[in-house]
Amino acid sequence: MAEKKAKKIEILNRGARHEYEFLDTYEAGIMLVGTEIKSIRKGSANLKDAFCLFDKGELFIRGMFISEYEFGGSYFNHESRRVRKLLLRRGELRKLERKVKEKGLTIVPYRLYVNDRGFAKLEIALAQGKHTYDKRDTIKERDNKRDMERLKKIKL
């Protein structure tokens, strides 16, 4: 049997690490329609403007862009920015909702990927917004680390 080489599909929200400090991460499933999963496997999705919110005890993601599937025709295709339900265990949902209400934290979608079973998963993070000075400190640490690595390479 010829083994199929599956390319890893991973879509990141790079700005999230800069804007927020991640406290805890969770892996959530997403309720998708057929043309959406096909577009995700093609790599045609974006998490930049996406955010999560609770509605009647259920967690939804809004603003996540999944482009229309080009071979799907117009009748069977999906809306590119529709609201999608996230699938988590009941205990995790309650815990997240309690922390969001109590402490003023937020839930940020960070990474969208397709697992080895072919299901689309979304990594979400319970996060706290960074202040401007925190962002500057992060940039300074990253620059210092890069400079140290360059010095190590030069000395070797």
ROMINU-84611 format. One record per residue (C-alpha): residue number from 1; residue in one letter; x, y, z. Coordinates in nm, 2 decimals. Layout:
   zaza   timar       px       py       pz
    NUM       a        X        Y        Z
...
# end
This chain:
   zaza   timar       px       py       pz
      1       m     0.00     0.00     0.00
      2       a     0.13     0.34    -0.08
      3       e     0.12     0.57     0.22
      4       k    -0.05     0.90     0.18
      5       k     0.17     1.19     0.28
      6       a    -0.07     1.43     0.46
      7       k     0.05     1.79     0.47
      8       k    -0.01     1.96     0.80
      9       i    -0.27     2.23     0.79
     10       e    -0.21     2.49     1.06
     11       i    -0.35     2.84     1.06
     12       l    -0.22     3.07     1.33
     13       n    -0.35     3.40     1.48
     14       r     0.00     3.55     1.52
     15       g    -0.12     3.88     1.66
     16       a    -0.29     3.71     1.95
     17       r     0.04     3.64     2.13
     18       h     0.14     4.00     2.10
     19       e    -0.19     4.15     2.22
     20       y    -0.27     3.90     2.49
     21       e    -0.10     3.70     2.77
     22       f    -0.23     3.34     2.75
     23       l    -0.32     3.19     3.09
     24       d    -0.47     2.86     2.98
     25       t    -0.53     2.68     2.65
     26       y    -0.81     2.44     2.53
     27       e    -0.87     2.23     2.22
     28       a    -1.22     2.27     2.08
     29       g    -1.40     2.11     1.79
     30       i    -1.59     2.32     1.55
     31       m    -1.93     2.26     1.39
     32       l    -1.87     2.30     1.02
     33       v    -2.05     2.22     0.69
     34       g    -1.89     2.02     0.41
     35       t    -1.76     2.31     0.20
     36       e    -1.60     2.47     0.51
     37       i    -1.38     2.17     0.59
     38       k    -1.27     2.14     0.23
     39       s    -1.16     2.51     0.23
     40       i    -0.98     2.46     0.56
     41       r    -0.79     2.16     0.42
     42       k    -0.69     2.38     0.13
     43       g    -0.56     2.63     0.38
     44       s    -0.81     2.91     0.30
     45       a    -0.90     3.04     0.64
     46       n    -0.80     3.33     0.86
     47       l    -0.83     3.39     1.24
     48       k    -0.72     3.75     1.25
     49       d    -1.05     3.92     1.33
     50       a    -1.20     3.62     1.51
     51       f    -1.33     3.62     1.87
     52       c    -1.52     3.39     2.10
     53       l    -1.84     3.46     2.30
     54       f    -2.09     3.28     2.51
     55       d    -2.46     3.26     2.43
     56       k    -2.69     3.07     2.66
     57       g    -2.41     2.86     2.80
     58       e    -2.26     2.77     2.46
     59       l    -1.94     2.90     2.31
     60       f    -1.94     3.05     1.96
     61       i    -1.67     3.19     1.73
     62       r    -1.74     3.50     1.53
     63       g    -1.54     3.67     1.26
     64       m    -1.34     3.36     1.15
     65       f    -1.30     3.38     0.78
     66       i    -1.32     3.06     0.58
     67       s    -1.32     3.13     0.21
     68       e    -1.59     2.99    -0.01
     69       y    -1.50     2.66    -0.17
     70       e    -1.43     2.73    -0.54
     71       f    -1.56     2.39    -0.66
     72       g    -1.88     2.40    -0.45
     73       g    -2.10     2.61    -0.69
     74       s    -2.31     2.88    -0.55
     75       y    -2.60     2.69    -0.41
     76       f    -2.41     2.45    -0.18
     77       n    -2.15     2.69    -0.06
     78       h    -2.13     2.84     0.29
     79       e    -2.11     3.20     0.42
     80       s    -1.75     3.30     0.47
     81       r    -1.79     3.47     0.81
     82       r    -2.09     3.29     0.97
     83       v    -2.11     3.22     1.34
     84       r    -1.98     2.87     1.43
     85       k    -2.04     2.67     1.74
     86       l    -1.74     2.54     1.93
     87       l    -1.75     2.20     2.09
     88       l    -1.61     2.16     2.44
     89       r    -1.70     1.95     2.74
     90       r    -1.97     2.09     2.97
     91       g    -1.73     2.13     3.26
     92       e    -1.48     2.32     3.05
     93       l    -1.75     2.55     2.92
     94       r    -1.87     2.63     3.27
     95       k    -1.52     2.70     3.39
     96       l    -1.44     2.93     3.10
     97       e    -1.77     3.12     3.13
     98       r    -1.72     3.17     3.50
     99       k    -1.36     3.30     3.45
    100       v    -1.47     3.53     3.17
    101       k    -1.75     3.68     3.38
    102       e    -1.56     3.71     3.71
    103       k    -1.21     3.83     3.61
    104       g    -1.28     4.01     3.29
    105       l    -1.07     3.77     3.09
    106       t    -1.13     3.69     2.72
    107       i    -1.12     3.38     2.50
    108       v    -0.89     3.42     2.20
    109       p    -0.88     3.17     1.90
    110       y    -0.51     3.10     1.84
    111       r    -0.46     2.80     1.61
    112       l    -0.68     2.62     1.36
    113       y    -0.56     2.28     1.25
    114       v    -0.67     1.95     1.11
    115       n    -0.58     1.65     1.33
    116       d    -0.47     1.31     1.21
    117       r    -0.83     1.18     1.20
    118       g    -0.93     1.46     0.96
    119       f    -1.13     1.68     1.21
    120       a    -1.08     2.05     1.23
    121       k    -0.97     2.16     1.58
    122       l    -0.94     2.51     1.72
    123       e    -0.70     2.59     1.99
    124       i    -0.84     2.86     2.21
    125       a    -0.68     3.05     2.50
    126       l    -0.81     3.21     2.81
    127       a    -0.63     3.53     2.79
    128       q    -0.57     3.87     2.96
    129       g    -0.50     4.18     2.75
    130       k    -0.15     4.32     2.77
    131       h    -0.07     4.68     2.84
    132       t     0.14     4.89     2.61
    133       y     0.45     4.86     2.84
    134       d     0.41     4.48     2.85
    135       k     0.42     4.47     2.47
    136       r     0.73     4.68     2.47
    137       d     0.89     4.45     2.72
    138       t     0.81     4.15     2.51
    139       i     0.96     4.31     2.20
    140       k     1.27     4.40     2.40
    141       e     1.31     4.05     2.53
    142       r     1.27     3.90     2.18
    143       d     1.53     4.14     2.04
    144       n     1.78     4.07     2.32
    145       k     1.73     3.69     2.26
    146       r     1.79     3.73     1.89
    147       d     2.11     3.94     1.95
    148       m     2.24     3.67     2.19
    149       e     2.18     3.40     1.94
    150       r     2.37     3.60     1.68
    151       l     2.66     3.65     1.91
    152       k     2.68     3.28     1.99
    153       k     2.69     3.20     1.61
    154       i     2.97     3.45     1.56
    155       k     3.18     3.32     1.84
    156       l     3.15     2.96     1.72
# end
